[in-house]
Amino acid sequence: MTNFFFILLCLLFISSYSKAELYSEHYGEIELSSTIFLMDIEGDNRKNFLNSTKVEYNYLFEIDNLTGKLKINVKESYPESRQNLDFNEAYLDYSLENSNILIGNNIVFWGKNEFFNPVDIVNSKDFSLGLASGEKIGQTMFNIKRYLSSSELDFYILPSIANIYPKSQVRSQQTLNIKSENTYSEGAKKENLGIGLRWSGYIDEYDYGLTFYKGNTKDPALNISSNQLVPNYSEITQIGIELQATQGDFLHKGEFINRSNQYNLDGNIDDYYGFIVGTEHTLYGLFEKNWDLSNIIEYSYDSRGSKSHHSNQNDLFYGARLVLNDIDDTQYFISLQNDLDKGTRAITFSYESRFYSHFKGGIDLYVPLNLEKDYHQSSFKDENNIKIFSSYAF
């Protein structure tokens, strides 16, 4: 990753002597947060709190047809994080008449839905601050984008990047600690090159995306070895479809995948299909104020049922987002996840608002309900927590 940082610095140095006009800007954010876990786990050495400081710095420049971006994330936490420095975005993007060529680290999002995005497969995750707070890792890539009349076609070459898991004292976690070492099988290798394709566009009020990915999975099996969990990656092939229809105040959304060679919950290789579908309806000008209330309901399904490697195998989600559209960008969000197989639930609530122009603060709340009955989420049954955060933008 640091190679791209070096390339950007060299290019900036060279461009300072160029006759072409250079446009540049830089911005960033400092965030302080504290998460308190409300239930103690007997006989567990994991801390009941997590304090962290994050500093994000972005530098963007444009010169002729070339754009470069450098995004540096630095974080310090107690208990200590496994990952303290990363370059999530560090790329050069060259623009041609109807195409773009990008080389470097980038964050890519595929999908349409709110609660779960089965088609989203490009980036691995950094779970160093807990399994419930995974953030995307910048994926090293070679990306060619071709613009068509009402659509665009992306082709990706993707070197393998593994997930980052939390150290032993960080919550939230699995029952056993996850080792930092990885294993590979079923066609996967540490040096594997993945490939991705996405054709996306719109026809009238309909947005669509057709995707293909072949490479190491982003969802490894966690095998028990010496009383620890060891990530084991297989090589998967995934075909995906994403759709969205805009009809007045309604958004209808869906994502559908077929994946082969994925480890399931039992540690066996399985092929499966899955989907998530839902509707979002927005009430504008609520109570004759400038408030907007969005109600979201979604349903997810996995053909493997209880053997699915993730928890969204037969789940119903409900969410409500209230946006006040005020000068402080105040908004509230509450969600309820229902497992229809076991009748288990989890509630989340978040609030955030801006104050004193450059400052932002908020609260996140997570409340699990009878998760001990859930095959996939029983490790989180005692993870009731509240997170308080504030940030400064510059």
C-alpha positions in Angstrom: 0.0 0.0 0.0 2.8 2.4 0.8 4.0 2.0 -2.8 1.0 4.0 -3.9 1.7 6.7 -1.3 5.2 6.9 -2.8 3.9 7.2 -6.3 1.5 10.0 -5.3 4.3 12.0 -3.6 6.6 11.6 -6.6 3.8 12.7 -9.0 3.0 15.7 -6.8 6.7 16.7 -6.8 6.9 16.3 -10.6 3.7 18.2 -11.2 4.9 21.2 -9.2 7.3 21.8 -12.1 4.7 21.1 -14.8 3.3 23.9 -17.0 -0.2 22.4 -16.5 -2.4 24.0 -13.8 -2.7 21.9 -10.6 -5.9 21.9 -8.6 -5.7 20.4 -5.1 -7.6 20.3 -1.9 -7.2 18.6 1.5 -9.6 17.9 4.3 -10.0 15.5 7.2 -11.7 14.6 10.4 -10.7 13.8 14.0 -13.1 11.5 15.9 -13.1 10.6 19.6 -15.4 7.8 20.7 -16.1 5.6 23.7 -18.1 2.4 23.7 -19.4 0.9 27.0 -20.6 -2.7 27.2 -23.3 -2.9 29.8 -23.0 -6.6 30.7 -19.9 -8.3 32.1 -19.0 -11.7 30.8 -17.9 -13.9 33.7 -14.4 -15.5 33.3 -13.7 -13.4 30.2 -10.6 -11.1 30.1 -12.1 -8.8 27.4 -12.6 -5.2 28.4 -16.0 -3.8 29.0 -15.2 -0.6 27.1 -13.4 0.6 24.0 -11.9 4.1 23.7 -10.6 5.2 20.3 -9.2 8.2 18.5 -9.3 8.3 14.7 -7.7 10.8 12.4 -8.6 10.8 8.7 -6.6 13.0 6.2 -7.6 13.3 2.6 -5.6 14.9 -0.2 -7.0 15.2 -3.7 -5.4 16.7 -6.8 -6.2 17.1 -10.5 -3.8 17.9 -13.3 -4.9 17.7 -16.9 -6.7 14.3 -17.3 -5.1 12.9 -14.1 -6.7 12.7 -10.7 -5.0 11.4 -7.6 -6.3 10.8 -4.1 -4.6 9.9 -0.8 -6.7 9.0 2.2 -4.8 8.1 5.4 -6.5 6.7 8.5 -4.7 6.6 11.8 -6.3 5.2 14.9 -5.3 4.6 18.5 -7.5 2.7 20.9 -7.6 1.0 24.2 -7.8 -2.0 24.2 -5.2 -1.8 21.4 -6.4 -2.3 17.8 -4.7 -4.7 15.5 -4.6 -2.1 12.7 -3.5 1.4 13.4 -2.6 2.8 10.0 -4.1 2.3 6.6 -4.3 3.9 3.2 -7.9 3.2 2.2 -7.7 5.3 -0.8 -4.4 5.9 -2.6 -4.9 5.9 -6.3 -4.2 7.5 -9.7 -7.2 7.9 -12.0 -6.5 8.8 -15.7 -9.5 10.0 -17.8 -9.8 9.3 -21.5 -12.6 10.3 -23.8 -15.1 7.6 -22.7 -13.1 5.7 -20.2 -11.2 6.0 -16.9 -8.2 3.9 -15.8 -7.6 3.7 -12.0 -4.6 2.1 -10.3 -4.2 1.9 -6.5 -6.3 1.4 -3.4 -9.9 2.2 -3.5 -13.3 1.7 -1.7 -16.0 0.2 -4.0 -19.7 -0.3 -3.2 -22.0 -2.6 -5.0 -25.7 -2.9 -4.0 -28.9 -1.1 -3.4 -30.4 -2.2 0.0 -30.1 -0.7 3.4 -29.4 -3.5 5.9 -27.5 -6.2 3.9 -25.7 -6.2 0.6 -25.0 -9.7 -0.6 -23.7 -8.5 -4.0 -21.0 -6.2 -2.3 -17.9 -8.4 -2.7 -14.9 -6.2 -3.7 -13.5 -5.0 -0.3 -12.4 -7.0 2.7 -13.2 -5.8 6.2 -11.3 -4.4 9.1 -12.9 -5.7 12.3 -10.0 -4.5 14.6 -12.4 -2.4 16.7 -14.9 -5.3 17.1 -16.9 -7.7 14.9 -20.0 -5.4 15.0 -18.1 -2.4 13.6 -16.3 -3.6 10.5 -15.1 -1.0 8.0 -14.0 -1.6 4.4 -10.3 -2.1 3.7 -8.9 -0.2 0.7 -8.7 -2.8 -2.1 -5.6 -2.7 -4.3 -6.9 -2.8 -7.8 -6.5 -2.1 -11.5 -9.9 -0.7 -12.7 -11.0 0.2 -16.2 -14.3 2.0 -16.5 -16.1 2.4 -19.8 -18.9 5.0 -20.1 -21.8 4.0 -22.4 -24.9 6.1 -23.3 -27.0 5.3 -20.2 -24.7 2.8 -18.4 -21.1 2.0 -17.5 -18.9 -1.1 -17.5 -16.2 -1.7 -14.9 -13.5 -4.3 -15.1 -11.3 -5.0 -12.0 -8.1 -7.0 -11.3 -8.0 -7.5 -7.6 -5.0 -8.8 -5.6 -6.0 -10.8 -2.5 -6.5 -9.0 0.8 -7.6 -10.8 4.0 -9.8 -9.5 6.7 -8.4 -8.0 9.9 -9.8 -9.3 13.1 -9.8 -7.9 16.6 -7.2 -8.7 19.3 -8.2 -10.8 22.3 -9.4 -8.0 24.7 -11.6 -6.2 22.2 -15.4 -6.6 22.1 -17.5 -7.6 20.3 -16.0 -11.0 19.5 -16.7 -14.6 18.9 -16.6 -16.9 21.9 -13.0 -17.9 20.9 -10.3 -15.5 19.8 -9.6 -15.2 16.1 -5.9 -15.7 15.1 -4.2 -13.1 12.9 -2.8 -15.9 10.7 -4.8 -17.1 7.7 -5.1 -20.4 5.8 -6.2 -21.0 2.2 -7.9 -24.0 0.5 -10.3 -25.0 -2.2 -8.4 -23.1 -4.9 -7.6 -20.0 -2.8 -4.1 -18.8 -2.3 -2.6 -15.8 -0.5 -1.3 -14.4 -3.8 -4.5 -15.0 -5.8 -5.6 -12.4 -8.3 -9.4 -11.9 -8.3 -11.4 -10.4 -11.2 -14.6 -8.4 -11.0 -17.1 -7.1 -13.6 -20.0 -4.7 -13.1 -22.4 -3.4 -15.7 -24.6 -0.7 -14.2 -27.1 1.9 -15.5 -30.7 3.0 -15.7 -33.7 2.7 -17.9 -36.3 5.3 -17.1 -37.0 5.0 -13.3 -35.2 1.7 -13.0 -31.5 1.3 -11.9 -29.7 -1.9 -12.4 -26.4 -3.6 -11.9 -25.1 -7.0 -13.1 -22.0 -8.2 -11.3 -19.4 -11.0 -11.5 -16.6 -11.9 -9.1 -14.1 -14.7 -9.0 -11.4 -14.8 -6.3 -10.8 -15.4 -2.6 -13.9 -15.1 -0.5 -14.3 -12.2 1.9 -16.1 -14.5 4.3 -13.7 -17.2 5.5 -14.6 -20.2 7.5 -13.4 -19.9 11.2 -11.9 -23.3 12.1 -11.0 -24.2 15.6 -7.3 -24.9 16.2 -5.5 -24.9 19.6 -8.6 -23.2 21.2 -8.6 -20.4 18.7 -10.4 -19.6 15.5 -8.3 -19.7 12.3 -9.7 -18.0 9.1 -9.7 -20.3 6.1 -10.4 -18.8 2.7 -11.8 -20.6 -0.4 -11.9 -19.3 -3.9 -15.5 -18.4 -4.9 -17.4 -17.5 -8.0 -20.3 -15.1 -7.5 -22.9 -13.7 -10.0 -25.1 -10.9 -8.8 -28.0 -8.7 -9.8 -29.1 -5.5 -8.2 -32.3 -3.6 -9.0 -34.0 -0.4 -7.8 -37.3 1.2 -9.0 -38.1 4.8 -8.1 -41.9 5.4 -8.0 -42.9 8.6 -6.4 -42.2 8.5 -2.7 -41.3 4.8 -2.9 -38.0 3.0 -3.6 -38.3 -0.7 -4.3 -34.9 -2.5 -4.0 -33.5 -6.0 -4.5 -30.2 -7.9 -4.6 -29.8 -11.5 -5.8 -26.7 -13.7 -5.9 -25.5 -17.1 -6.8 -22.2 -18.1 -5.2 -20.2 -21.3 -5.5 -17.4 -22.9 -3.4 -18.2 -21.0 -0.1 -17.7 -22.5 3.3 -20.9 -22.8 5.3 -21.5 -22.7 9.0 -20.5 -26.4 9.4 -17.2 -25.8 7.6 -18.2 -27.6 4.5 -18.1 -26.3 0.9 -21.5 -25.3 -0.4 -23.1 -23.6 -3.4 -26.1 -21.4 -2.7 -28.3 -18.6 -3.8 -29.6 -15.7 -1.7 -31.4 -12.4 -2.0 -32.7 -9.4 -0.1 -35.7 -7.4 -1.2 -37.4 -4.4 0.3 -39.3 -1.1 0.1 -38.5 2.3 1.4 -41.2 5.0 1.7 -40.5 8.6 2.6 -43.0 11.0 4.1 -41.9 14.6 3.3 -42.8 17.6 5.4 -43.8 15.6 8.4 -46.1 17.5 10.9 -45.9 20.5 8.5 -42.2 20.9 9.3 -39.1 20.4 7.2 -38.8 16.9 8.5 -38.5 13.7 6.3 -39.4 10.3 7.7 -38.3 7.2 5.8 -39.7 3.8 6.6 -37.8 0.8 5.4 -38.8 -2.9 5.4 -36.5 -5.6 3.9 -36.4 -9.4 3.9 -33.3 -11.5 3.3 -33.1 -15.2 2.4 -30.3 -17.8 2.0 -31.0 -21.2 0.4 -28.7 -23.0 3.0 -31.0 -22.0 5.9 -29.3 -22.5 9.3 -26.1 -23.7 7.6 -25.5 -20.2 6.1 -22.2 -18.6 7.0 -23.9 -15.4 7.9 -26.9 -14.5 10.0 -29.2 -13.1 7.3 -30.6 -16.4 6.1 -34.3 -15.8 6.9 -34.6 -12.4 8.4 -37.0 -9.4 8.4 -35.7 -5.9 8.9 -37.5 -2.7 9.8 -35.9 0.7 10.0 -37.1 4.3 10.4 -34.9 7.4 9.6 -36.0 10.8 10.7 -34.1 13.7 9.0 -34.8 17.2 10.4 -33.2 19.0 7.4 -31.9 21.6 9.8 -28.7 23.6 9.8 -27.1 21.0 12.1 -27.9 18.0 9.9 -29.7 16.3 12.7 -31.0 12.7 12.1 -32.3 9.7 14.0 -32.3 6.1 13.0 -33.8 3.0 14.6 -33.9 -0.5 13.3 -35.2 -3.9 14.3 -33.8 -7.2 13.0 -36.0 -10.3 13.3 -34.7 -13.9 12.8 -37.8 -15.7 11.5 -36.4 -19.1 12.3 -35.6 -18.6 16.0 -37.6 -15.6 16.8 -34.6 -13.6 18.0 -34.2 -9.9 17.6 -31.7 -7.0 17.8 -32.4 -3.3 18.1 -30.1 -0.5 17.0 -30.6 3.2 17.6 -28.4 6.1 16.4 -28.6 9.9 16.7 -26.2 12.5 15.3 -26.1 16.2 14.9 -23.7 19.0 14.1 -22.8 21.8 16.5 -20.5 24.8 16.4 -20.2 24.4 12.6 -17.2 22.0 12.4 -18.2 19.6 15.2 -20.5 16.6 15.1 -21.6 14.3 17.8 -23.9 11.4 18.4 -24.9 8.2 20.2 -25.2 4.6 18.9 -27.1 2.0 20.9 -27.2 -1.8 20.4 -29.7 -4.0 22.2 -29.7 -7.8 21.5 -32.8 -9.7 22.5 -32.7 -13.5 23.3 -29.8 -14.1 20.8 -28.7 -17.2 22.8 -31.2 -19.0 20.6 -29.5 -17.9 17.3 -27.0 -20.2 15.7 -25.1 -17.3 14.2 -25.3 -14.5 16.7 -25.3 -16.3 20.1 -21.8 -14.8 20.8 -23.4 -11.4 20.8 -26.1 -12.1 23.3 -24.4 -10.1 26.1 -23.0 -7.3 23.8 -25.5 -4.6 24.9 -23.5 -1.4 24.4 -23.7 2.3 24.0 -21.3 4.4 21.9 -20.8 8.1 22.3 -18.7 10.0 19.7 -17.8 13.4 18.7 -15.7 14.6 15.7 -14.1 17.7 14.2 -13.9 18.3 10.5 -11.2 20.4 8.9 
